[in-house]
Amino acid sequence: MADRRASSLGGVAFGVLFVLAFLLLGGDTPDYGAGDAAWVRFAADAEDGSRIAVVLIVLAAVAVLAFAGKLHRALGGGPQATSAVAAGVG
């Protein structure tokens, strides 16, 4: 039972971490035709949030891989389970 809960938490952790990273990357970007100075200023202002978002995305990737491994075992571990997990991750 605890193993099943842990695998479910891996999927939930992926979703939460991914959404948090996406929200940190968002912002009021300059217009497409804005000059280089506006884009450089935007990048400088968003630097800390971007660094945190990258760490969250890496953690989300680890969580989804752990979830995929548990899912593979739950499906029996055969070739069909491998195909199902690969289709979901890839």
PDB file with one MODEL, atoms N, CA, C and O in Angstrom:
MODEL        1
ATOM      1  N   MET A   1       0.823  -1.188   0.000  1.00  0.00           N
ATOM      2  CA  MET A   1       0.000   0.000   0.000  1.00  0.00           C
ATOM      3  C   MET A   1       0.869   1.254   0.000  1.00  0.00           C
ATOM      4  O   MET A   1       0.602   2.195  -0.748  1.00  0.00           O
ATOM      5  N   ALA A   2       1.907   1.271   0.835  1.00  0.00           N
ATOM      6  CA  ALA A   2       2.786   2.445   0.902  1.00  0.00           C
ATOM      7  C   ALA A   2       3.527   2.639  -0.412  1.00  0.00           C
ATOM      8  O   ALA A   2       3.773   3.772  -0.826  1.00  0.00           O
ATOM      9  N   ASP A   3       3.888   1.528  -1.078  1.00  0.00           N
ATOM     10  CA  ASP A   3       4.577   1.618  -2.364  1.00  0.00           C
ATOM     11  C   ASP A   3       3.673   2.244  -3.422  1.00  0.00           C
ATOM     12  O   ASP A   3       4.123   3.051  -4.235  1.00  0.00           O
ATOM     13  N   ARG A   4       2.401   1.869  -3.404  1.00  0.00           N
ATOM     14  CA  ARG A   4       1.440   2.436  -4.349  1.00  0.00           C
ATOM     15  C   ARG A   4       1.246   3.931  -4.103  1.00  0.00           C
ATOM     16  O   ARG A   4       1.127   4.722  -5.039  1.00  0.00           O
ATOM     17  N   ARG A   5       1.217   4.292  -2.841  1.00  0.00           N
ATOM     18  CA  ARG A   5       1.076   5.707  -2.493  1.00  0.00           C
ATOM     19  C   ARG A   5       2.287   6.508  -2.959  1.00  0.00           C
ATOM     20  O   ARG A   5       2.148   7.615  -3.479  1.00  0.00           O
ATOM     21  N   ALA A   6       3.463   5.944  -2.769  1.00  0.00           N
ATOM     22  CA  ALA A   6       4.699   6.625  -3.172  1.00  0.00           C
ATOM     23  C   ALA A   6       4.721   6.835  -4.680  1.00  0.00           C
ATOM     24  O   ALA A   6       5.133   7.895  -5.152  1.00  0.00           O
ATOM     25  N   SER A   7       4.283   5.837  -5.437  1.00  0.00           N
ATOM     26  CA  SER A   7       4.278   6.000  -6.889  1.00  0.00           C
ATOM     27  C   SER A   7       3.262   7.040  -7.327  1.00  0.00           C
ATOM     28  O   SER A   7       3.509   7.788  -8.273  1.00  0.00           O
ATOM     29  N   SER A   8       2.141   7.096  -6.662  1.00  0.00           N
ATOM     30  CA  SER A   8       1.147   8.125  -6.977  1.00  0.00           C
ATOM     31  C   SER A   8       1.682   9.505  -6.641  1.00  0.00           C
ATOM     32  O   SER A   8       1.443  10.462  -7.378  1.00  0.00           O
ATOM     33  N   LEU A   9       2.401   9.614  -5.540  1.00  0.00           N
ATOM     34  CA  LEU A   9       2.981  10.899  -5.163  1.00  0.00           C
ATOM     35  C   LEU A   9       4.015  11.366  -6.169  1.00  0.00           C
ATOM     36  O   LEU A   9       4.200  12.570  -6.347  1.00  0.00           O
ATOM     37  N   GLY A  10       4.695  10.435  -6.831  1.00  0.00           N
ATOM     38  CA  GLY A  10       5.642  10.812  -7.876  1.00  0.00           C
ATOM     39  C   GLY A  10       4.935  11.511  -9.026  1.00  0.00           C
ATOM     40  O   GLY A  10       5.440  12.499  -9.560  1.00  0.00           O
ATOM     41  N   GLY A  11       3.774  11.005  -9.406  1.00  0.00           N
ATOM     42  CA  GLY A  11       2.994  11.648 -10.465  1.00  0.00           C
ATOM     43  C   GLY A  11       2.460  12.999 -10.039  1.00  0.00           C
ATOM     44  O   GLY A  11       2.472  13.952 -10.818  1.00  0.00           O
ATOM     45  N   VAL A  12       1.995  13.083  -8.817  1.00  0.00           N
ATOM     46  CA  VAL A  12       1.478  14.357  -8.303  1.00  0.00           C
ATOM     47  C   VAL A  12       2.617  15.366  -8.158  1.00  0.00           C
ATOM     48  O   VAL A  12       2.461  16.541  -8.490  1.00  0.00           O
ATOM     49  N   ALA A  13       3.762  14.899  -7.662  1.00  0.00           N
ATOM     50  CA  ALA A  13       4.918  15.792  -7.509  1.00  0.00           C
ATOM     51  C   ALA A  13       5.345  16.349  -8.858  1.00  0.00           C
ATOM     52  O   ALA A  13       5.695  17.525  -8.964  1.00  0.00           O
ATOM     53  N   PHE A  14       5.318  15.511  -9.891  1.00  0.00           N
ATOM     54  CA  PHE A  14       5.660  15.996 -11.222  1.00  0.00           C
ATOM     55  C   PHE A  14       4.747  17.138 -11.629  1.00  0.00           C
ATOM     56  O   PHE A  14       5.214  18.185 -12.078  1.00  0.00           O
ATOM     57  N   GLY A  15       3.449  16.938 -11.472  1.00  0.00           N
ATOM     58  CA  GLY A  15       2.496  17.971 -11.870  1.00  0.00           C
ATOM     59  C   GLY A  15       2.689  19.267 -11.114  1.00  0.00           C
ATOM     60  O   GLY A  15       2.679  20.345 -11.709  1.00  0.00           O
ATOM     61  N   VAL A  16       2.863  19.171  -9.819  1.00  0.00           N
ATOM     62  CA  VAL A  16       3.016  20.373  -8.987  1.00  0.00           C
ATOM     63  C   VAL A  16       4.319  21.104  -9.334  1.00  0.00           C
ATOM     64  O   VAL A  16       4.322  22.322  -9.514  1.00  0.00           O
ATOM     65  N   LEU A  17       5.412  20.363  -9.425  1.00  0.00           N
ATOM     66  CA  LEU A  17       6.702  20.988  -9.720  1.00  0.00           C
ATOM     67  C   LEU A  17       6.715  21.623 -11.104  1.00  0.00           C
ATOM     68  O   LEU A  17       7.270  22.705 -11.293  1.00  0.00           O
ATOM     69  N   PHE A  18       6.103  20.948 -12.068  1.00  0.00           N
ATOM     70  CA  PHE A  18       6.080  21.477 -13.434  1.00  0.00           C
ATOM     71  C   PHE A  18       5.271  22.765 -13.510  1.00  0.00           C
ATOM     72  O   PHE A  18       5.685  23.727 -14.157  1.00  0.00           O
ATOM     73  N   VAL A  19       4.121  22.784 -12.851  1.00  0.00           N
ATOM     74  CA  VAL A  19       3.284  23.996 -12.855  1.00  0.00           C
ATOM     75  C   VAL A  19       4.000  25.143 -12.142  1.00  0.00           C
ATOM     76  O   VAL A  19       3.968  26.277 -12.619  1.00  0.00           O
ATOM     77  N   LEU A  20       4.637  24.867 -11.021  1.00  0.00           N
ATOM     78  CA  LEU A  20       5.380  25.918 -10.316  1.00  0.00           C
ATOM     79  C   LEU A  20       6.502  26.487 -11.193  1.00  0.00           C
ATOM     80  O   LEU A  20       6.706  27.700 -11.238  1.00  0.00           O
ATOM     81  N   ALA A  21       7.218  25.613 -11.880  1.00  0.00           N
ATOM     82  CA  ALA A  21       8.288  26.072 -12.763  1.00  0.00           C
ATOM     83  C   ALA A  21       7.723  26.925 -13.888  1.00  0.00           C
ATOM     84  O   ALA A  21       8.296  27.957 -14.238  1.00  0.00           O
ATOM     85  N   PHE A  22       6.610  26.500 -14.448  1.00  0.00           N
ATOM     86  CA  PHE A  22       5.980  27.255 -15.534  1.00  0.00           C
ATOM     87  C   PHE A  22       5.560  28.640 -15.051  1.00  0.00           C
ATOM     88  O   PHE A  22       5.730  29.629 -15.764  1.00  0.00           O
ATOM     89  N   LEU A  23       5.018  28.707 -13.854  1.00  0.00           N
ATOM     90  CA  LEU A  23       4.595  29.999 -13.313  1.00  0.00           C
ATOM     91  C   LEU A  23       5.785  30.915 -13.037  1.00  0.00           C
ATOM     92  O   LEU A  23       5.692  32.130 -13.211  1.00  0.00           O
ATOM     93  N   LEU A  24       6.900  30.331 -12.609  1.00  0.00           N
ATOM     94  CA  LEU A  24       8.092  31.144 -12.363  1.00  0.00           C
ATOM     95  C   LEU A  24       8.689  31.686 -13.662  1.00  0.00           C
ATOM     96  O   LEU A  24       9.293  32.759 -13.668  1.00  0.00           O
ATOM     97  N   LEU A  25       8.523  30.955 -14.749  1.00  0.00           N
ATOM     98  CA  LEU A  25       9.070  31.397 -16.026  1.00  0.00           C
ATOM     99  C   LEU A  25       8.196  32.445 -16.693  1.00  0.00           C
ATOM    100  O   LEU A  25       8.650  33.166 -17.582  1.00  0.00           O
ATOM    101  N   GLY A  26       6.951  32.530 -16.269  1.00  0.00           N
ATOM    102  CA  GLY A  26       6.052  33.497 -16.881  1.00  0.00           C
ATOM    103  C   GLY A  26       6.423  34.909 -16.503  1.00  0.00           C
ATOM    104  O   GLY A  26       7.213  35.136 -15.587  1.00  0.00           O
ATOM    105  N   GLY A  27       5.861  35.829 -17.198  1.00  0.00           N
ATOM    106  CA  GLY A  27       6.130  37.223 -16.883  1.00  0.00           C
ATOM    107  C   GLY A  27       5.676  38.100 -18.029  1.00  0.00           C
ATOM    108  O   GLY A  27       5.161  37.623 -19.040  1.00  0.00           O
ATOM    109  N   ASP A  28       5.873  39.358 -17.854  1.00  0.00           N
ATOM    110  CA  ASP A  28       5.479  40.315 -18.873  1.00  0.00           C
ATOM    111  C   ASP A  28       6.648  40.496 -19.833  1.00  0.00           C
ATOM    112  O   ASP A  28       7.496  41.366 -19.636  1.00  0.00           O
ATOM    113  N   THR A  29       6.684  39.669 -20.869  1.00  0.00           N
ATOM    114  CA  THR A  29       7.780  39.742 -21.828  1.00  0.00           C
ATOM    115  C   THR A  29       7.624  40.964 -22.721  1.00  0.00           C
ATOM    116  O   THR A  29       6.509  41.431 -22.953  1.00  0.00           O
ATOM    117  N   PRO A  30       8.733  41.476 -23.218  1.00  0.00           N
ATOM    118  CA  PRO A  30       8.656  42.602 -24.152  1.00  0.00           C
ATOM    119  C   PRO A  30       7.976  42.184 -25.452  1.00  0.00           C
ATOM    120  O   PRO A  30       7.876  40.997 -25.765  1.00  0.00           O
ATOM    121  N   ASP A  31       7.517  43.168 -26.192  1.00  0.00           N
ATOM    122  CA  ASP A  31       6.927  42.878 -27.503  1.00  0.00           C
ATOM    123  C   ASP A  31       7.975  42.257 -28.411  1.00  0.00           C
ATOM    124  O   ASP A  31       9.178  42.421 -28.211  1.00  0.00           O
ATOM    125  N   TYR A  32       7.485  41.541 -29.414  1.00  0.00           N
ATOM    126  CA  TYR A  32       8.386  40.854 -30.343  1.00  0.00           C
ATOM    127  C   TYR A  32       9.360  41.825 -31.011  1.00  0.00           C
ATOM    128  O   TYR A  32      10.532  41.498 -31.197  1.00  0.00           O
ATOM    129  N   GLY A  33       8.892  42.980 -31.361  1.00  0.00           N
ATOM    130  CA  GLY A  33       9.722  43.960 -32.050  1.00  0.00           C
ATOM    131  C   GLY A  33      10.519  44.869 -31.120  1.00  0.00           C
ATOM    132  O   GLY A  33      11.168  45.806 -31.585  1.00  0.00           O
ATOM    133  N   ALA A  34      10.481  44.611 -29.826  1.00  0.00           N
ATOM    134  CA  ALA A  34      11.203  45.463 -28.876  1.00  0.00           C
ATOM    135  C   ALA A  34      12.705  45.360 -29.114  1.00  0.00           C
ATOM    136  O   ALA A  34      13.199  44.360 -29.636  1.00  0.00           O
ATOM    137  N   GLY A  35      13.402  46.382 -28.735  1.00  0.00           N
ATOM    138  CA  GLY A  35      14.849  46.407 -28.928  1.00  0.00           C
ATOM    139  C   GLY A  35      15.578  45.425 -28.027  1.00  0.00           C
ATOM    140  O   GLY A  35      15.009  44.840 -27.105  1.00  0.00           O
ATOM    141  N   ASP A  36      16.841  45.270 -28.327  1.00  0.00           N
ATOM    142  CA  ASP A  36      17.666  44.341 -27.547  1.00  0.00           C
ATOM    143  C   ASP A  36      17.744  44.734 -26.080  1.00  0.00           C
ATOM    144  O   ASP A  36      17.778  43.869 -25.204  1.00  0.00           O
ATOM    145  N   ALA A  37      17.774  46.025 -25.810  1.00  0.00           N
ATOM    146  CA  ALA A  37      17.891  46.486 -24.422  1.00  0.00           C
ATOM    147  C   ALA A  37      16.706  46.023 -23.581  1.00  0.00           C
ATOM    148  O   ALA A  37      16.872  45.653 -22.419  1.00  0.00           O
ATOM    149  N   ALA A  38      15.507  46.044 -24.171  1.00  0.00           N
ATOM    150  CA  ALA A  38      14.314  45.600 -23.442  1.00  0.00           C
ATOM    151  C   ALA A  38      14.400  44.104 -23.128  1.00  0.00           C
ATOM    152  O   ALA A  38      14.025  43.675 -22.037  1.00  0.00           O
ATOM    153  N   TRP A  39      14.890  43.320 -24.075  1.00  0.00           N
ATOM    154  CA  TRP A  39      15.012  41.874 -23.851  1.00  0.00           C
ATOM    155  C   TRP A  39      16.100  41.555 -22.831  1.00  0.00           C
ATOM    156  O   TRP A  39      15.941  40.650 -22.011  1.00  0.00           O
ATOM    157  N   VAL A  40      17.204  42.297 -22.882  1.00  0.00           N
ATOM    158  CA  VAL A  40      18.281  42.086 -21.911  1.00  0.00           C
ATOM    159  C   VAL A  40      17.798  42.448 -20.513  1.00  0.00           C
ATOM    160  O   VAL A  40      18.109  41.748 -19.550  1.00  0.00           O
ATOM    161  N   ARG A  41      17.045  43.531 -20.394  1.00  0.00           N
ATOM    162  CA  ARG A  41      16.498  43.947 -19.097  1.00  0.00           C
ATOM    163  C   ARG A  41      15.524  42.893 -18.569  1.00  0.00           C
ATOM    164  O   ARG A  41      15.529  42.574 -17.380  1.00  0.00           O
ATOM    165  N   PHE A  42      14.680  42.351 -19.469  1.00  0.00           N
ATOM    166  CA  PHE A  42      13.739  41.302 -19.064  1.00  0.00           C
ATOM    167  C   PHE A  42      14.493  40.071 -18.567  1.00  0.00           C
ATOM    168  O   PHE A  42      14.141  39.502 -17.533  1.00  0.00           O
ATOM    169  N   ALA A  43      15.530  39.658 -19.301  1.00  0.00           N
ATOM    170  CA  ALA A  43      16.302  38.473 -18.911  1.00  0.00           C
ATOM    171  C   ALA A  43      17.005  38.693 -17.575  1.00  0.00           C
ATOM    172  O   ALA A  43      17.065  37.785 -16.745  1.00  0.00           O
ATOM    173  N   ALA A  44      17.528  39.878 -17.369  1.00  0.00           N
ATOM    174  CA  ALA A  44      18.216  40.175 -16.106  1.00  0.00           C
ATOM    175  C   ALA A  44      17.241  40.177 -14.942  1.00  0.00           C
ATOM    176  O   ALA A  44      17.563  39.687 -13.859  1.00  0.00           O
ATOM    177  N   ASP A  45      16.048  40.725 -15.155  1.00  0.00           N
ATOM    178  CA  ASP A  45      15.047  40.761 -14.084  1.00  0.00           C
ATOM    179  C   ASP A  45      14.514  39.375 -13.752  1.00  0.00           C
ATOM    180  O   ASP A  45      14.142  39.114 -12.608  1.00  0.00           O
ATOM    181  N   ALA A  46      14.473  38.481 -14.738  1.00  0.00           N
ATOM    182  CA  ALA A  46      13.886  37.149 -14.541  1.00  0.00           C
ATOM    183  C   ALA A  46      14.938  36.085 -14.231  1.00  0.00           C
ATOM    184  O   ALA A  46      14.621  34.896 -14.205  1.00  0.00           O
ATOM    185  N   GLU A  47      16.169  36.492 -13.998  1.00  0.00           N
ATOM    186  CA  GLU A  47      17.258  35.527 -13.832  1.00  0.00           C
ATOM    187  C   GLU A  47      17.045  34.592 -12.639  1.00  0.00           C
ATOM    188  O   GLU A  47      17.193  33.378 -12.781  1.00  0.00           O
ATOM    189  N   ASP A  48      16.705  35.124 -11.487  1.00  0.00           N
ATOM    190  CA  ASP A  48      16.531  34.282 -10.300  1.00  0.00           C
ATOM    191  C   ASP A  48      15.377  33.300 -10.471  1.00  0.00           C
ATOM    192  O   ASP A  48      15.500  32.121 -10.141  1.00  0.00           O
ATOM    193  N   GLY A  49      14.256  33.797 -10.989  1.00  0.00           N
ATOM    194  CA  GLY A  49      13.110  32.921 -11.210  1.00  0.00           C
ATOM    195  C   GLY A  49      13.415  31.829 -12.212  1.00  0.00           C
ATOM    196  O   GLY A  49      12.944  30.700 -12.068  1.00  0.00           O
ATOM    197  N   SER A  50      14.202  32.156 -13.229  1.00  0.00           N
ATOM    198  CA  SER A  50      14.570  31.168 -14.242  1.00  0.00           C
ATOM    199  C   SER A  50      15.463  30.083 -13.654  1.00  0.00           C
ATOM    200  O   SER A  50      15.314  28.905 -13.979  1.00  0.00           O
ATOM    201  N   ARG A  51      16.373  30.476 -12.802  1.00  0.00           N
ATOM    202  CA  ARG A  51      17.253  29.474 -12.173  1.00  0.00           C
ATOM    203  C   ARG A  51      16.463  28.524 -11.277  1.00  0.00           C
ATOM    204  O   ARG A  51      16.695  27.315 -11.278  1.00  0.00           O
ATOM    205  N   ILE A  52      15.544  29.077 -10.526  1.00  0.00           N
ATOM    206  CA  ILE A  52      14.707  28.238  -9.661  1.00  0.00           C
ATOM    207  C   ILE A  52      13.832  27.324 -10.514  1.00  0.00           C
ATOM    208  O   ILE A  52      13.644  26.154 -10.180  1.00  0.00           O
ATOM    209  N   ALA A  53      13.298  27.854 -11.616  1.00  0.00           N
ATOM    210  CA  ALA A  53      12.444  27.055 -12.497  1.00  0.00           C
ATOM    211  C   ALA A  53      13.211  25.884 -13.100  1.00  0.00           C
ATOM    212  O   ALA A  53      12.660  24.791 -13.231  1.00  0.00           O
ATOM    213  N   VAL A  54      14.468  26.094 -13.465  1.00  0.00           N
ATOM    214  CA  VAL A  54      15.271  24.997 -14.020  1.00  0.00           C
ATOM    215  C   VAL A  54      15.454  23.893 -12.991  1.00  0.00           C
ATOM    216  O   VAL A  54      15.351  22.714 -13.330  1.00  0.00           O
ATOM    217  N   VAL A  55      15.720  24.249 -11.748  1.00  0.00           N
ATOM    218  CA  VAL A  55      15.872  23.248 -10.690  1.00  0.00           C
ATOM    219  C   VAL A  55      14.557  22.489 -10.497  1.00  0.00           C
ATOM    220  O   VAL A  55      14.564  21.269 -10.334  1.00  0.00           O
ATOM    221  N   LEU A  56      13.428  23.209 -10.514  1.00  0.00           N
ATOM    222  CA  LEU A  56      12.127  22.554 -10.355  1.00  0.00           C
ATOM    223  C   LEU A  56      11.832  21.608 -11.508  1.00  0.00           C
ATOM    224  O   LEU A  56      11.253  20.542 -11.296  1.00  0.00           O
ATOM    225  N   ILE A  57      12.221  21.978 -12.726  1.00  0.00           N
ATOM    226  CA  ILE A  57      11.983  21.107 -13.886  1.00  0.00           C
ATOM    227  C   ILE A  57      12.831  19.838 -13.780  1.00  0.00           C
ATOM    228  O   ILE A  57      12.363  18.753 -14.127  1.00  0.00           O
ATOM    229  N   VAL A  58      14.057  19.963 -13.311  1.00  0.00           N
ATOM    230  CA  VAL A  58      14.902  18.778 -13.115  1.00  0.00           C
ATOM    231  C   VAL A  58      14.286  17.864 -12.058  1.00  0.00           C
ATOM    232  O   VAL A  58      14.235  16.648 -12.242  1.00  0.00           O
ATOM    233  N   LEU A  59      13.824  18.438 -10.966  1.00  0.00           N
ATOM    234  CA  LEU A  59      13.162  17.625  -9.931  1.00  0.00           C
ATOM    235  C   LEU A  59      11.883  16.980 -10.463  1.00  0.00           C
ATOM    236  O   LEU A  59      11.572  15.839 -10.121  1.00  0.00           O
ATOM    237  N   ALA A  60      11.146  17.707 -11.296  1.00  0.00           N
ATOM    238  CA  ALA A  60       9.937  17.145 -11.904  1.00  0.00           C
ATOM    239  C   ALA A  60      10.289  15.979 -12.820  1.00  0.00           C
ATOM    240  O   ALA A  60       9.563  14.985 -12.863  1.00  0.00           O
ATOM    241  N   ALA A  61      11.391  16.089 -13.551  1.00  0.00           N
ATOM    242  CA  ALA A  61      11.816  14.996 -14.429  1.00  0.00           C
ATOM    243  C   ALA A  61      12.170  13.748 -13.623  1.00  0.00           C
ATOM    244  O   ALA A  61      11.840  12.632 -14.024  1.00  0.00           O
ATOM    245  N   VAL A  62      12.836  13.937 -12.498  1.00  0.00           N
ATOM    246  CA  VAL A  62      13.169  12.798 -11.634  1.00  0.00           C
ATOM    247  C   VAL A  62      11.888  12.154 -11.095  1.00  0.00           C
ATOM    248  O   VAL A  62      11.777  10.930 -11.033  1.00  0.00           O
ATOM    249  N   ALA A  63      10.931  12.990 -10.709  1.00  0.00           N
ATOM    250  CA  ALA A  63       9.663  12.469 -10.171  1.00  0.00           C
ATOM    251  C   ALA A  63       8.898  11.683 -11.230  1.00  0.00           C
ATOM    252  O   ALA A  63       8.338  10.629 -10.931  1.00  0.00           O
ATOM    253  N   VAL A  64       8.866  12.183 -12.465  1.00  0.00           N
ATOM    254  CA  VAL A  64       8.104  11.482 -13.503  1.00  0.00           C
ATOM    255  C   VAL A  64       8.812  10.185 -13.903  1.00  0.00           C
ATOM    256  O   VAL A  64       8.147   9.214 -14.264  1.00  0.00           O
ATOM    257  N   LEU A  65      10.130  10.150 -13.848  1.00  0.00           N
ATOM    258  CA  LEU A  65      10.836   8.900 -14.145  1.00  0.00           C
ATOM    259  C   LEU A  65      10.595   7.863 -13.052  1.00  0.00           C
ATOM    260  O   LEU A  65      10.437   6.677 -13.344  1.00  0.00           O
ATOM    261  N   ALA A  66      10.568   8.300 -11.806  1.00  0.00           N
ATOM    262  CA  ALA A  66      10.250   7.372 -10.718  1.00  0.00           C
ATOM    263  C   ALA A  66       8.828   6.845 -10.872  1.00  0.00           C
ATOM    264  O   ALA A  66       8.572   5.658 -10.666  1.00  0.00           O
ATOM    265  N   PHE A  67       7.907   7.731 -11.235  1.00  0.00           N
ATOM    266  CA  PHE A  67       6.521   7.324 -11.463  1.00  0.00           C
ATOM    267  C   PHE A  67       6.428   6.337 -12.621  1.00  0.00           C
ATOM    268  O   PHE A  67       5.690   5.355 -12.542  1.00  0.00           O
ATOM    269  N   ALA A  68       7.167   6.592 -13.688  1.00  0.00           N
ATOM    270  CA  ALA A  68       7.140   5.692 -14.848  1.00  0.00           C
ATOM    271  C   ALA A  68       7.692   4.315 -14.488  1.00  0.00           C
ATOM    272  O   ALA A  68       7.179   3.298 -14.954  1.00  0.00           O
ATOM    273  N   GLY A  69       8.736   4.281 -13.659  1.00  0.00           N
ATOM    274  CA  GLY A  69       9.278   2.990 -13.230  1.00  0.00           C
ATOM    275  C   GLY A  69       8.280   2.191 -12.416  1.00  0.00           C
ATOM    276  O   GLY A  69       8.142   0.983 -12.608  1.00  0.00           O
ATOM    277  N   LYS A  70       7.583   2.857 -11.510  1.00  0.00           N
ATOM    278  CA  LYS A  70       6.555   2.178 -10.710  1.00  0.00           C
ATOM    279  C   LYS A  70       5.405   1.719 -11.604  1.00  0.00           C
ATOM    280  O   LYS A  70       4.853   0.636 -11.409  1.00  0.00           O
ATOM    281  N   LEU A  71       5.051   2.543 -12.577  1.00  0.00           N
ATOM    282  CA  LEU A  71       3.974   2.177 -13.500  1.00  0.00           C
ATOM    283  C   LEU A  71       4.372   0.966 -14.324  1.00  0.00           C
ATOM    284  O   LEU A  71       3.548   0.084 -14.562  1.00  0.00           O
ATOM    285  N   HIS A  72       5.599   0.911 -14.754  1.00  0.00           N
ATOM    286  CA  HIS A  72       6.090  -0.228 -15.529  1.00  0.00           C
ATOM    287  C   HIS A  72       5.984  -1.517 -14.730  1.00  0.00           C
ATOM    288  O   HIS A  72       5.545  -2.545 -15.246  1.00  0.00           O
ATOM    289  N   ARG A  73       6.391  -1.454 -13.469  1.00  0.00           N
ATOM    290  CA  ARG A  73       6.279  -2.637 -12.615  1.00  0.00           C
ATOM    291  C   ARG A  73       4.832  -3.013 -12.352  1.00  0.00           C
ATOM    292  O   ARG A  73       4.495  -4.196 -12.297  1.00  0.00           O
ATOM    293  N   ALA A  74       3.972  -2.009 -12.190  1.00  0.00           N
ATOM    294  CA  ALA A  74       2.555  -2.286 -11.923  1.00  0.00           C
ATOM    295  C   ALA A  74       1.877  -2.935 -13.127  1.00  0.00           C
ATOM    296  O   ALA A  74       0.925  -3.700 -12.969  1.00  0.00           O
ATOM    297  N   LEU A  75       2.366  -2.630 -14.329  1.00  0.00           N
ATOM    298  CA  LEU A  75       1.784  -3.209 -15.539  1.00  0.00           C
ATOM    299  C   LEU A  75       2.353  -4.577 -15.871  1.00  0.00           C
ATOM    300  O   LEU A  75       1.946  -5.192 -16.857  1.00  0.00           O
ATOM    301  N   GLY A  76       3.271  -5.055 -15.080  1.00  0.00           N
ATOM    302  CA  GLY A  76       3.773  -6.410 -15.266  1.00  0.00           C
ATOM    303  C   GLY A  76       5.189  -6.493 -15.790  1.00  0.00           C
ATOM    304  O   GLY A  76       5.788  -7.567 -15.742  1.00  0.00           O
ATOM    305  N   GLY A  77       5.736  -5.428 -16.279  1.00  0.00           N
ATOM    306  CA  GLY A  77       7.119  -5.405 -16.695  1.00  0.00           C
ATOM    307  C   GLY A  77       7.425  -6.025 -18.042  1.00  0.00           C
ATOM    308  O   GLY A  77       8.596  -6.077 -18.417  1.00  0.00           O
ATOM    309  N   GLY A  78       6.456  -6.493 -18.784  1.00  0.00           N
ATOM    310  CA  GLY A  78       6.706  -7.094 -20.090  1.00  0.00           C
ATOM    311  C   GLY A  78       6.868  -6.066 -21.181  1.00  0.00           C
ATOM    312  O   GLY A  78       6.925  -4.865 -20.915  1.00  0.00           O
ATOM    313  N   PRO A  79       6.944  -6.543 -22.428  1.00  0.00           N
ATOM    314  CA  PRO A  79       7.130  -5.635 -23.557  1.00  0.00           C
ATOM    315  C   PRO A  79       5.959  -4.662 -23.732  1.00  0.00           C
ATOM    316  O   PRO A  79       6.154  -3.514 -24.132  1.00  0.00           O
ATOM    317  N   GLN A  80       4.744  -5.127 -23.432  1.00  0.00           N
ATOM    318  CA  GLN A  80       3.597  -4.228 -23.554  1.00  0.00           C
ATOM    319  C   GLN A  80       3.665  -3.129 -22.503  1.00  0.00           C
ATOM    320  O   GLN A  80       3.299  -1.987 -22.779  1.00  0.00           O
ATOM    321  N   ALA A  81       4.124  -3.458 -21.309  1.00  0.00           N
ATOM    322  CA  ALA A  81       4.276  -2.443 -20.266  1.00  0.00           C
ATOM    323  C   ALA A  81       5.341  -1.425 -20.657  1.00  0.00           C
ATOM    324  O   ALA A  81       5.191  -0.228 -20.413  1.00  0.00           O
ATOM    325  N   THR A  82       6.423  -1.920 -21.271  1.00  0.00           N
ATOM    326  CA  THR A  82       7.488  -1.019 -21.727  1.00  0.00           C
ATOM    327  C   THR A  82       6.957  -0.072 -22.789  1.00  0.00           C
ATOM    328  O   THR A  82       7.266   1.119 -22.765  1.00  0.00           O
ATOM    329  N   SER A  83       6.171  -0.580 -23.710  1.00  0.00           N
ATOM    330  CA  SER A  83       5.597   0.262 -24.753  1.00  0.00           C
ATOM    331  C   SER A  83       4.638   1.298 -24.168  1.00  0.00           C
ATOM    332  O   SER A  83       4.633   2.454 -24.589  1.00  0.00           O
ATOM    333  N   ALA A  84       3.839   0.884 -23.208  1.00  0.00           N
ATOM    334  CA  ALA A  84       2.880   1.798 -22.593  1.00  0.00           C
ATOM    335  C   ALA A  84       3.590   2.917 -21.850  1.00  0.00           C
ATOM    336  O   ALA A  84       3.194   4.077 -21.958  1.00  0.00           O
ATOM    337  N   VAL A  85       4.629   2.590 -21.099  1.00  0.00           N
ATOM    338  CA  VAL A  85       5.369   3.597 -20.345  1.00  0.00           C
ATOM    339  C   VAL A  85       6.131   4.509 -21.294  1.00  0.00           C
ATOM    340  O   VAL A  85       6.163   5.722 -21.092  1.00  0.00           O
ATOM    341  N   ALA A  86       6.749   3.937 -22.334  1.00  0.00           N
ATOM    342  CA  ALA A  86       7.496   4.742 -23.293  1.00  0.00           C
ATOM    343  C   ALA A  86       6.585   5.709 -24.033  1.00  0.00           C
ATOM    344  O   ALA A  86       6.984   6.837 -24.325  1.00  0.00           O
ATOM    345  N   ALA A  87       5.380   5.286 -24.335  1.00  0.00           N
ATOM    346  CA  ALA A  87       4.420   6.169 -25.004  1.00  0.00           C
ATOM    347  C   ALA A  87       3.999   7.305 -24.082  1.00  0.00           C
ATOM    348  O   ALA A  87       3.761   8.423 -24.539  1.00  0.00           O
ATOM    349  N   GLY A  88       3.909   7.029 -22.802  1.00  0.00           N
ATOM    350  CA  GLY A  88       3.518   8.074 -21.854  1.00  0.00           C
ATOM    351  C   GLY A  88       4.631   9.039 -21.557  1.00  0.00           C
ATOM    352  O   GLY A  88       4.369  10.227 -21.369  1.00  0.00           O
ATOM    353  N   VAL A  89       5.871   8.578 -21.505  1.00  0.00           N
ATOM    354  CA  VAL A  89       7.000   9.439 -21.169  1.00  0.00           C
ATOM    355  C   VAL A  89       7.512  10.153 -22.414  1.00  0.00           C
ATOM    356  O   VAL A  89       7.867  11.330 -22.359  1.00  0.00           O
ATOM    357  N   GLY A  90       7.548   9.447 -23.523  1.00  0.00           N
ATOM    358  CA  GLY A  90       8.126  10.023 -24.757  1.00  0.00           C
ATOM    359  C   GLY A  90       7.153  10.894 -25.407  1.00  0.00           C
ATOM    360  O   GLY A  90       7.443  11.472 -26.454  1.00  0.00           O
TER     361      GLY A  90
ENDMDL
END
